[in-house]
Amino acid sequence: MKTRIAESIAIMTIGDGVVAALFPSRHAARWEIGPGPVRRAVSVFVEHPGLMRVVGIAQVVAGVAWVAALPPADG
C-alpha cells in the first residue's frame, strides 16, 4: 500500500511538472491565492516563466527518479 501511495504522489508531481513546463505563467497564475506572502511568492513565477519552467522540469525529473527507486510492490 505504501508503494502505491508513493507512486501516486510521484505521478501527481510529474503531471504538475509537465503542466508547469508547458504553461508556466498560466499555471503559476492559477495558484496566486491565499495570504499576501504566498501570492507574492507565486507572482515571481508568473513574472518569470522561465523559472517556473525550470521548476516544472525539475519536478518531472524528481518524480521519475522517485518512481524508479520504488520497489516493485509492497511486501
Gaussian input, Z-matrix of N, CA and C with variables (Angstrom, degrees):
# hf/3-21g

backbone

0 1
 N
 C     1     B1
 C     2     B2     1     A1
 N     3     B3     2     A2     1     D1
 C     4     B4     3     A3     2     D2
 C     5     B5     4     A4     3     D3
 N     6     B6     5     A5     4     D4
 C     7     B7     6     A6     5     D5
 C     8     B8     7     A7     6     D6
 N     9     B9     8     A8     7     D7
 C    10    B10     9     A9     8     D8
 C    11    B11    10    A10     9     D9
 N    12    B12    11    A11    10    D10
 C    13    B13    12    A12    11    D11
 C    14    B14    13    A13    12    D12
 N    15    B15    14    A14    13    D13
 C    16    B16    15    A15    14    D14
 C    17    B17    16    A16    15    D15
 N    18    B18    17    A17    16    D16
 C    19    B19    18    A18    17    D17
 C    20    B20    19    A19    18    D18
 N    21    B21    20    A20    19    D19
 C    22    B22    21    A21    20    D20
 C    23    B23    22    A22    21    D21
 N    24    B24    23    A23    22    D22
 C    25    B25    24    A24    23    D23
 C    26    B26    25    A25    24    D24
 N    27    B27    26    A26    25    D25
 C    28    B28    27    A27    26    D26
 C    29    B29    28    A28    27    D27
 N    30    B30    29    A29    28    D28
 C    31    B31    30    A30    29    D29
 C    32    B32    31    A31    30    D30
 N    33    B33    32    A32    31    D31
 C    34    B34    33    A33    32    D32
 C    35    B35    34    A34    33    D33
 N    36    B36    35    A35    34    D34
 C    37    B37    36    A36    35    D35
 C    38    B38    37    A37    36    D36
 N    39    B39    38    A38    37    D37
 C    40    B40    39    A39    38    D38
 C    41    B41    40    A40    39    D39
 N    42    B42    41    A41    40    D40
 C    43    B43    42    A42    41    D41
 C    44    B44    43    A43    42    D42
 N    45    B45    44    A44    43    D43
 C    46    B46    45    A45    44    D44
 C    47    B47    46    A46    45    D45
 N    48    B48    47    A47    46    D46
 C    49    B49    48    A48    47    D47
 C    50    B50    49    A49    48    D48
 N    51    B51    50    A50    49    D49
 C    52    B52    51    A51    50    D50
 C    53    B53    52    A52    51    D51
 N    54    B54    53    A53    52    D52
 C    55    B55    54    A54    53    D53
 C    56    B56    55    A55    54    D54
 N    57    B57    56    A56    55    D55
 C    58    B58    57    A57    56    D56
 C    59    B59    58    A58    57    D57
 N    60    B60    59    A59    58    D58
 C    61    B61    60    A60    59    D59
 C    62    B62    61    A61    60    D60
 N    63    B63    62    A62    61    D61
 C    64    B64    63    A63    62    D62
 C    65    B65    64    A64    63    D63
 N    66    B66    65    A65    64    D64
 C    67    B67    66    A66    65    D65
 C    68    B68    67    A67    66    D66
 N    69    B69    68    A68    67    D67
 C    70    B70    69    A69    68    D68
 C    71    B71    70    A70    69    D69
 N    72    B72    71    A71    70    D70
 C    73    B73    72    A72    71    D71
 C    74    B74    73    A73    72    D72
 N    75    B75    74    A74    73    D73
 C    76    B76    75    A75    74    D74
 C    77    B77    76    A76    75    D75
 N    78    B78    77    A77    76    D76
 C    79    B79    78    A78    77    D77
 C    80    B80    79    A79    78    D78
 N    81    B81    80    A80    79    D79
 C    82    B82    81    A81    80    D80
 C    83    B83    82    A82    81    D81
 N    84    B84    83    A83    82    D82
 C    85    B85    84    A84    83    D83
 C    86    B86    85    A85    84    D84
 N    87    B87    86    A86    85    D85
 C    88    B88    87    A87    86    D86
 C    89    B89    88    A88    87    D87
 N    90    B90    89    A89    88    D88
 C    91    B91    90    A90    89    D89
 C    92    B92    91    A91    90    D90
 N    93    B93    92    A92    91    D91
 C    94    B94    93    A93    92    D92
 C    95    B95    94    A94    93    D93
 N    96    B96    95    A95    94    D94
 C    97    B97    96    A96    95    D95
 C    98    B98    97    A97    96    D96
 N    99    B99    98    A98    97    D97
 C   100   B100    99    A99    98    D98
 C   101   B101   100   A100    99    D99
 N   102   B102   101   A101   100   D100
 C   103   B103   102   A102   101   D101
 C   104   B104   103   A103   102   D102
 N   105   B105   104   A104   103   D103
 C   106   B106   105   A105   104   D104
 C   107   B107   106   A106   105   D105
 N   108   B108   107   A107   106   D106
 C   109   B109   108   A108   107   D107
 C   110   B110   109   A109   108   D108
 N   111   B111   110   A110   109   D109
 C   112   B112   111   A111   110   D110
 C   113   B113   112   A112   111   D111
 N   114   B114   113   A113   112   D112
 C   115   B115   114   A114   113   D113
 C   116   B116   115   A115   114   D114
 N   117   B117   116   A116   115   D115
 C   118   B118   117   A117   116   D116
 C   119   B119   118   A118   117   D117
 N   120   B120   119   A119   118   D118
 C   121   B121   120   A120   119   D119
 C   122   B122   121   A121   120   D120
 N   123   B123   122   A122   121   D121
 C   124   B124   123   A123   122   D122
 C   125   B125   124   A124   123   D123
 N   126   B126   125   A125   124   D124
 C   127   B127   126   A126   125   D125
 C   128   B128   127   A127   126   D126
 N   129   B129   128   A128   127   D127
 C   130   B130   129   A129   128   D128
 C   131   B131   130   A130   129   D129
 N   132   B132   131   A131   130   D130
 C   133   B133   132   A132   131   D131
 C   134   B134   133   A133   132   D132
 N   135   B135   134   A134   133   D133
 C   136   B136   135   A135   134   D134
 C   137   B137   136   A136   135   D135
 N   138   B138   137   A137   136   D136
 C   139   B139   138   A138   137   D137
 C   140   B140   139   A139   138   D138
 N   141   B141   140   A140   139   D139
 C   142   B142   141   A141   140   D140
 C   143   B143   142   A142   141   D141
 N   144   B144   143   A143   142   D142
 C   145   B145   144   A144   143   D143
 C   146   B146   145   A145   144   D144
 N   147   B147   146   A146   145   D145
 C   148   B148   147   A147   146   D146
 C   149   B149   148   A148   147   D147
 N   150   B150   149   A149   148   D148
 C   151   B151   150   A150   149   D149
 C   152   B152   151   A151   150   D150
 N   153   B153   152   A152   151   D151
 C   154   B154   153   A153   152   D152
 C   155   B155   154   A154   153   D153
 N   156   B156   155   A155   154   D154
 C   157   B157   156   A156   155   D155
 C   158   B158   157   A157   156   D156
 N   159   B159   158   A158   157   D157
 C   160   B160   159   A159   158   D158
 C   161   B161   160   A160   159   D159
 N   162   B162   161   A161   160   D160
 C   163   B163   162   A162   161   D161
 C   164   B164   163   A163   162   D162
 N   165   B165   164   A164   163   D163
 C   166   B166   165   A165   164   D164
 C   167   B167   166   A166   165   D165
 N   168   B168   167   A167   166   D166
 C   169   B169   168   A168   167   D167
 C   170   B170   169   A169   168   D168
 N   171   B171   170   A170   169   D169
 C   172   B172   171   A171   170   D170
 C   173   B173   172   A172   171   D171
 N   174   B174   173   A173   172   D172
 C   175   B175   174   A174   173   D173
 C   176   B176   175   A175   174   D174
 N   177   B177   176   A176   175   D175
 C   178   B178   177   A177   176   D176
 C   179   B179   178   A178   177   D177
 N   180   B180   179   A179   178   D178
 C   181   B181   180   A180   179   D179
 C   182   B182   181   A181   180   D180
 N   183   B183   182   A182   181   D181
 C   184   B184   183   A183   182   D182
 C   185   B185   184   A184   183   D183
 N   186   B186   185   A185   184   D184
 C   187   B187   186   A186   185   D185
 C   188   B188   187   A187   186   D186
 N   189   B189   188   A188   187   D187
 C   190   B190   189   A189   188   D188
 C   191   B191   190   A190   189   D189
 N   192   B192   191   A191   190   D190
 C   193   B193   192   A192   191   D191
 C   194   B194   193   A193   192   D192
 N   195   B195   194   A194   193   D193
 C   196   B196   195   A195   194   D194
 C   197   B197   196   A196   195   D195
 N   198   B198   197   A197   196   D196
 C   199   B199   198   A198   197   D197
 C   200   B200   199   A199   198   D198
 N   201   B201   200   A200   199   D199
 C   202   B202   201   A201   200   D200
 C   203   B203   202   A202   201   D201
 N   204   B204   203   A203   202   D202
 C   205   B205   204   A204   203   D203
 C   206   B206   205   A205   204   D204
 N   207   B207   206   A206   205   D205
 C   208   B208   207   A207   206   D206
 C   209   B209   208   A208   207   D207
 N   210   B210   209   A209   208   D208
 C   211   B211   210   A210   209   D209
 C   212   B212   211   A211   210   D210
 N   213   B213   212   A212   211   D211
 C   214   B214   213   A213   212   D212
 C   215   B215   214   A214   213   D213
 N   216   B216   215   A215   214   D214
 C   217   B217   216   A216   215   D215
 C   218   B218   217   A217   216   D216
 N   219   B219   218   A218   217   D217
 C   220   B220   219   A219   218   D218
 C   221   B221   220   A220   219   D219
 N   222   B222   221   A221   220   D220
 C   223   B223   222   A222   221   D221
 C   224   B224   223   A223   222   D222

   B1=1.4540
   B2=1.5349
   B3=1.3455
   B4=1.4569
   B5=1.5230
   B6=1.3129
   B7=1.4656
   B8=1.5192
   B9=1.3089
   B10=1.4749
   B11=1.5277
   B12=1.3252
   B13=1.4655
   B14=1.5273
   B15=1.3272
   B16=1.4712
   B17=1.5220
   B18=1.3300
   B19=1.4662
   B20=1.5248
   B21=1.3089
   B22=1.4744
   B23=1.5228
   B24=1.3246
   B25=1.4719
   B26=1.5271
   B27=1.3239
   B28=1.4656
   B29=1.5271
   B30=1.3185
   B31=1.4679
   B32=1.5278
   B33=1.3294
   B34=1.4675
   B35=1.5262
   B36=1.3244
   B37=1.4623
   B38=1.5295
   B39=1.3167
   B40=1.4715
   B41=1.5308
   B42=1.3090
   B43=1.4629
   B44=1.5160
   B45=1.3235
   B46=1.4539
   B47=1.5275
   B48=1.3217
   B49=1.4613
   B50=1.5153
   B51=1.3235
   B52=1.4720
   B53=1.5277
   B54=1.3271
   B55=1.4664
   B56=1.5341
   B57=1.3283
   B58=1.4697
   B59=1.5284
   B60=1.3305
   B61=1.4670
   B62=1.5297
   B63=1.3185
   B64=1.4693
   B65=1.5282
   B66=1.3254
   B67=1.4681
   B68=1.5322
   B69=1.3310
   B70=1.4690
   B71=1.5260
   B72=1.3167
   B73=1.4663
   B74=1.5195
   B75=1.3150
   B76=1.4737
   B77=1.5205
   B78=1.3326
   B79=1.4590
   B80=1.5290
   B81=1.3126
   B82=1.4651
   B83=1.5259
   B84=1.3309
   B85=1.4671
   B86=1.5270
   B87=1.3086
   B88=1.4672
   B89=1.5200
   B90=1.3240
   B91=1.4624
   B92=1.5260
   B93=1.3344
   B94=1.4703
   B95=1.5269
   B96=1.3034
   B97=1.4626
   B98=1.5234
   B99=1.2973
   B100=1.4537
   B101=1.5149
   B102=1.3271
   B103=1.4661
   B104=1.5248
   B105=1.3116
   B106=1.4565
   B107=1.5166
   B108=1.3416
   B109=1.4677
   B110=1.5304
   B111=1.3133
   B112=1.4732
   B113=1.5213
   B114=1.3232
   B115=1.4706
   B116=1.5216
   B117=1.3286
   B118=1.4748
   B119=1.5263
   B120=1.3233
   B121=1.4691
   B122=1.5225
   B123=1.3174
   B124=1.4602
   B125=1.5255
   B126=1.3279
   B127=1.4700
   B128=1.5289
   B129=1.3288
   B130=1.4730
   B131=1.5327
   B132=1.3395
   B133=1.4632
   B134=1.5279
   B135=1.3239
   B136=1.4689
   B137=1.5252
   B138=1.3218
   B139=1.4640
   B140=1.5279
   B141=1.3279
   B142=1.4672
   B143=1.5332
   B144=1.3321
   B145=1.4679
   B146=1.5277
   B147=1.3188
   B148=1.4667
   B149=1.5190
   B150=1.3174
   B151=1.4644
   B152=1.5275
   B153=1.3357
   B154=1.4668
   B155=1.5182
   B156=1.3210
   B157=1.4661
   B158=1.5356
   B159=1.3212
   B160=1.4666
   B161=1.5231
   B162=1.3176
   B163=1.4654
   B164=1.5324
   B165=1.3216
   B166=1.4640
   B167=1.5196
   B168=1.3109
   B169=1.4753
   B170=1.5253
   B171=1.3274
   B172=1.4699
   B173=1.5326
   B174=1.3299
   B175=1.4663
   B176=1.5284
   B177=1.3179
   B178=1.4668
   B179=1.5257
   B180=1.3148
   B181=1.4664
   B182=1.5289
   B183=1.3112
   B184=1.4686
   B185=1.5298
   B186=1.3278
   B187=1.4626
   B188=1.5162
   B189=1.3118
   B190=1.4691
   B191=1.5303
   B192=1.3287
   B193=1.4659
   B194=1.5257
   B195=1.3307
   B196=1.4559
   B197=1.5266
   B198=1.3335
   B199=1.4706
   B200=1.5371
   B201=1.3074
   B202=1.4583
   B203=1.5302
   B204=1.3213
   B205=1.4594
   B206=1.5347
   B207=1.3140
   B208=1.4591
   B209=1.5123
   B210=1.3211
   B211=1.4718
   B212=1.5266
   B213=1.3413
   B214=1.4676
   B215=1.5241
   B216=1.3298
   B217=1.4662
   B218=1.5162
   B219=1.3134
   B220=1.4656
   B221=1.5160
   B222=1.2914
   B223=1.4517
   B224=1.4426
   A1=111.76
   A2=116.41
   A3=119.50
   A4=111.62
   A5=117.03
   A6=120.64
   A7=110.51
   A8=117.81
   A9=120.38
   A10=111.08
   A11=116.94
   A12=119.89
   A13=109.90
   A14=116.52
   A15=120.53
   A16=110.65
   A17=116.71
   A18=119.44
   A19=110.94
   A20=117.53
   A21=120.81
   A22=110.98
   A23=116.48
   A24=119.73
   A25=110.45
   A26=116.60
   A27=120.34
   A28=110.71
   A29=117.55
   A30=121.00
   A31=110.21
   A32=117.41
   A33=120.06
   A34=110.52
   A35=116.41
   A36=121.20
   A37=110.32
   A38=116.34
   A39=120.91
   A40=110.08
   A41=117.23
   A42=120.96
   A43=112.44
   A44=116.92
   A45=120.76
   A46=110.17
   A47=116.03
   A48=119.93
   A49=112.80
   A50=116.69
   A51=120.41
   A52=109.99
   A53=116.82
   A54=120.43
   A55=110.03
   A56=116.88
   A57=120.65
   A58=111.51
   A59=117.19
   A60=120.46
   A61=111.78
   A62=116.90
   A63=120.14
   A64=113.69
   A65=116.86
   A66=121.90
   A67=109.84
   A68=118.13
   A69=120.17
   A70=115.55
   A71=118.23
   A72=119.97
   A73=111.70
   A74=116.25
   A75=119.55
   A76=111.34
   A77=116.23
   A78=119.78
   A79=110.35
   A80=117.26
   A81=120.28
   A82=110.95
   A83=116.87
   A84=120.36
   A85=111.53
   A86=117.44
   A87=120.51
   A88=112.20
   A89=116.76
   A90=120.74
   A91=112.71
   A92=117.18
   A93=121.18
   A94=108.75
   A95=115.67
   A96=121.84
   A97=108.47
   A98=115.89
   A99=120.24
   A100=113.28
   A101=115.79
   A102=120.45
   A103=112.48
   A104=115.09
   A105=121.91
   A106=115.03
   A107=118.84
   A108=118.66
   A109=112.87
   A110=117.19
   A111=120.78
   A112=109.56
   A113=116.66
   A114=120.07
   A115=111.15
   A116=116.86
   A117=119.98
   A118=111.02
   A119=117.07
   A120=120.16
   A121=110.60
   A122=117.24
   A123=121.27
   A124=110.61
   A125=116.53
   A126=119.03
   A127=111.60
   A128=117.79
   A129=120.84
   A130=109.46
   A131=116.62
   A132=120.71
   A133=111.62
   A134=117.10
   A135=120.13
   A136=109.21
   A137=116.05
   A138=121.42
   A139=112.94
   A140=116.87
   A141=121.58
   A142=109.38
   A143=117.15
   A144=120.43
   A145=113.56
   A146=117.73
   A147=119.74
   A148=111.49
   A149=116.39
   A150=121.15
   A151=110.24
   A152=116.65
   A153=120.50
   A154=110.61
   A155=116.29
   A156=120.96
   A157=110.70
   A158=117.06
   A159=121.15
   A160=110.55
   A161=116.97
   A162=120.98
   A163=109.77
   A164=117.04
   A165=120.57
   A166=112.30
   A167=116.36
   A168=119.94
   A169=110.24
   A170=116.44
   A171=120.06
   A172=110.74
   A173=117.00
   A174=120.63
   A175=110.79
   A176=116.57
   A177=119.98
   A178=109.84
   A179=116.84
   A180=120.86
   A181=110.23
   A182=117.10
   A183=120.70
   A184=111.34
   A185=116.82
   A186=120.33
   A187=112.44
   A188=116.99
   A189=120.96
   A190=110.10
   A191=117.17
   A192=120.64
   A193=111.05
   A194=115.86
   A195=120.55
   A196=110.42
   A197=116.50
   A198=120.37
   A199=109.78
   A200=117.49
   A201=120.60
   A202=111.86
   A203=116.75
   A204=120.96
   A205=113.92
   A206=117.13
   A207=119.89
   A208=111.49
   A209=116.81
   A210=119.27
   A211=109.78
   A212=117.58
   A213=120.21
   A214=113.45
   A215=117.31
   A216=121.18
   A217=108.95
   A218=116.53
   A219=120.48
   A220=109.09
   A221=114.16
   A222=116.35
   A223=111.37
   D1=-41.32
   D2=-179.77
   D3=-62.23
   D4=-37.18
   D5=179.33
   D6=-65.50
   D7=-42.03
   D8=179.31
   D9=-65.50
   D10=-38.71
   D11=177.46
   D12=-64.29
   D13=-46.69
   D14=179.03
   D15=-60.47
   D16=-43.49
   D17=179.58
   D18=-64.95
   D19=-38.18
   D20=178.56
   D21=-62.75
   D22=-42.71
   D23=177.91
   D24=-65.32
   D25=-41.03
   D26=178.37
   D27=-62.57
   D28=-40.47
   D29=179.30
   D30=-63.69
   D31=-40.61
   D32=177.25
   D33=-64.92
   D34=-38.07
   D35=177.79
   D36=-63.01
   D37=-43.62
   D38=178.75
   D39=-62.79
   D40=-46.97
   D41=180.00
   D42=-61.45
   D43=-44.16
   D44=178.27
   D45=-62.52
   D46=-39.96
   D47=178.62
   D48=-64.27
   D49=-39.51
   D50=178.31
   D51=-63.15
   D52=-46.11
   D53=179.66
   D54=-62.43
   D55=-43.30
   D56=179.47
   D57=-63.40
   D58=-37.13
   D59=-179.90
   D60=-72.02
   D61=-36.63
   D62=-177.47
   D63=-82.75
   D64=-35.87
   D65=-175.35
   D66=-132.31
   D67=62.59
   D68=-169.48
   D69=-59.91
   D70=-48.10
   D71=-177.06
   D72=-68.18
   D73=-46.17
   D74=-179.47
   D75=-63.83
   D76=-41.34
   D77=-179.12
   D78=-63.91
   D79=-45.63
   D80=179.72
   D81=-65.39
   D82=-41.48
   D83=-178.12
   D84=-61.17
   D85=-31.81
   D86=179.07
   D87=-65.70
   D88=-18.23
   D89=-177.54
   D90=-106.90
   D91=13.69
   D92=175.23
   D93=-80.40
   D94=69.87
   D95=-178.70
   D96=-134.53
   D97=167.02
   D98=175.42
   D99=91.53
   D100=-160.63
   D101=-177.69
   D102=-63.26
   D103=158.50
   D104=-178.42
   D105=-50.35
   D106=-47.20
   D107=-179.28
   D108=-60.82
   D109=-36.11
   D110=178.53
   D111=-68.05
   D112=-45.58
   D113=179.50
   D114=-61.50
   D115=-40.52
   D116=179.31
   D117=-65.62
   D118=-40.47
   D119=178.83
   D120=-63.76
   D121=-42.99
   D122=-179.04
   D123=-69.47
   D124=-33.92
   D125=-178.23
   D126=-62.22
   D127=-25.78
   D128=175.92
   D129=-59.20
   D130=-41.15
   D131=179.70
   D132=-71.58
   D133=-31.87
   D134=176.56
   D135=-66.03
   D136=-42.25
   D137=-177.76
   D138=-76.22
   D139=-22.25
   D140=-177.49
   D141=-127.65
   D142=76.29
   D143=-176.26
   D144=-59.60
   D145=-28.73
   D146=177.90
   D147=-62.62
   D148=-39.26
   D149=177.24
   D150=-64.79
   D151=-42.57
   D152=178.01
   D153=-63.08
   D154=-38.54
   D155=179.14
   D156=-64.04
   D157=-41.20
   D158=178.00
   D159=-63.75
   D160=-43.18
   D161=177.75
   D162=-61.72
   D163=-42.34
   D164=178.60
   D165=-61.65
   D166=-43.87
   D167=178.81
   D168=-64.63
   D169=-39.44
   D170=177.51
   D171=-63.14
   D172=-37.39
   D173=176.77
   D174=-62.58
   D175=-43.48
   D176=179.63
   D177=-62.01
   D178=-47.55
   D179=-179.17
   D180=-61.49
   D181=-45.30
   D182=-179.77
   D183=-64.30
   D184=-42.03
   D185=179.12
   D186=-63.74
   D187=-42.26
   D188=178.96
   D189=-66.41
   D190=-41.75
   D191=178.22
   D192=-63.08
   D193=-38.95
   D194=178.86
   D195=-62.77
   D196=-48.31
   D197=179.90
   D198=-61.83
   D199=-41.21
   D200=-179.03
   D201=-63.86
   D202=-29.48
   D203=-178.85
   D204=-84.32
   D205=-11.28
   D206=-178.87
   D207=-71.99
   D208=147.76
   D209=175.68
   D210=-69.01
   D211=160.17
   D212=-178.75
   D213=-58.81
   D214=-34.10
   D215=179.04
   D216=-164.31
   D217=159.59
   D218=174.56
   D219=-68.17
   D220=149.19
   D221=172.43
   D222=122.81

